[in-house]
Amino acid sequence: MPAEFDGSKIFTDDLSLRKNFYGTVADGKLELDPVEAMFLAERGKIEVTFHGRKMDLRELFLKFASIDPRFEFRYAVYKDLRSRGLPTRTGFKFGCDFRVYERGSEPGKERIKWIVFCSAEDHPCNLDQLGKAIKLARNIRTTAIWAVVDNDSDVTYYIVGEAENL
């Protein structure tokens, strides 16, 4: 299925992808996040074009990474979650990278199981970021997960919670 990259967003006419938690509908088209588009392109579900020319996977990855400095490790986490069969959506504007649902959930009808925050292992994480993750998870009644990607693109997940008074 063809998809068009306009330099910042990826659009496709294939609205059937929506049933599998991909993209958001805008103006009768499905708008994909770069991590979603990369994942679908790797699996041969879409072919992304840029100015009418088909992009190969390497070119697509480099283009997305040039736009988003966090793309490489965000994509590693997204790919890992999807490969585990977990319905995964892009996050909120509050700093969360992904929303993860139970297997077999329907988009928009089920509650979020985890909110996932991504970080590279050699990237510092400050306590303010952790505090915001905990606060957001508490506000929407879910669990915060911190996903750390190492230099081999392996992902380790940590549950982030409040410390109890001893």
N, C-alpha and C positions, 0 to 999 in steps of 0.2 A: 504494500500500500504506500503510495507517495505521501511525503510530508515536506513542507516548505519551511526552511529556516530563513527568517528575515533579518538576521543579525542580532536579534535579542530574544525572539520567541519562535517556537516551532508549532506549526499548525498542520492538521490532517483532517480530511473529510470522514475518516473512519470512526464514527461515533460508537461503534460496537466495542471499542477498546475501553470505553467508560465503565462497562459492566465489570471489568477486572481492576478497578480502582486507578485507571490511568487518566491523567489530565483533568481539565475543566472545560465545560462547554462555553464558548464565547462566539457570538454572532453566527451560530449554526455550524461552527467548526470546533474540533477538539484541540485545545491549547495544551501542549506538553511542556513540562519542565525539562531542562537539558538532561538531567539524570534519567528521566523516564524515556526520553528520545534515544539516548545512548543505549539503554538497556534493550529497548524494542528493536533498535537497529542491529545490535549484536545478535539478536535472536532471529533476525530476518523478517520481522513483522512489519517494519517500515523501511523505506529508502528515503533518506533526507537529501533534499536538493537545496542549494544556495545559489541564488541568481540563475536558476535554471540548469545548474550543473550538479550531477550526483556526487555526493561526498563519500569517500571511503571511511572506514571506521577510525583509522589513525588520524586522518584529517579532521574528522568530526570531534574526536576526543581533544585534539590540540586546540581547536576553535573554541570549544566549550571551556576548556581550562584557561584560555586567554581572557575569557569574559569573567569567569568566576575563579578567583585564586584558591578557593576551597573545593573546587569541583572534583579533583582527584580523590580526596578522601571521602567526600560526600557520596561520590559514585560507588566507591568500594563498599560503603555501608549499605547503600540502597541495593546494590547487586547481591550482597550477602543476605539481606533480609528477604528479598524477592526469591532468591534461590532456595531459601528455606520454606517457601510457600506461604509467607506472611503477606497479607494485603497491606500495602504500604502507600501512603500518600505523602506529598510534600507537606512541610510544616506550616506553622502559623507565622505571622509577621513578628512574633514576640521572641524570636531567636531559636525556636525549635526547628530542627532540620526535617524531621519526619514524624508522621503519626502512623502508628502500627495498630492493626485491628486483629481480632481473632480469625483463624482460618475459617472460611465458609461464610464470613460476614458479608452483608450487602452494603454498598457505598451509601453513606448518609443515614443509615437506619440503625447502625450499631454504635456502641460507645467505643471510644479509643482505649486500647489496652495499654499502650506505652507511648510516651513522647520521647523521641530520640534526638540527642545532641551529639554532633560529630566533632572529632578533634584528631589531629595527627599526633603521634607519640612525641615528636620533637617540638610540638607547639605548646607553649605554656598555657595553663588554664588557671584563671584566678578565682578566688573565692566568691567574688561578686557574680560571676557567670554561674557557678554552682548554686548560689542562693536564688538567682532568678529561675533556674531550672526547677528547683524544689518548690518555689512559690507557684509557678505556673502549673506544675503537676498537682499540687494541693488544690488550686483553684478549679481545675477541671476534673478533679477526683480520679486521677490516674497515676501511673508510676513513671518516674523520669529515669531514662537510661542514658548513660554517657558511653558513646561508642568511640573507642580509641583505635586508630589505624596505624599499624607499624610500617616500617619502610619496605616490607614485602607485601603490603596491601592486605595483611591478615587483620581481622577485626576482633577486638576483645570488648565485651559489654560489661558495664558496671551499673548496678542499681544505685541511684543517687537519692539519699533520704536525709532527714534531719537527725541529728545526734540527740539521743535521749539523755536527760539529766541523770547522773548517777548518784 
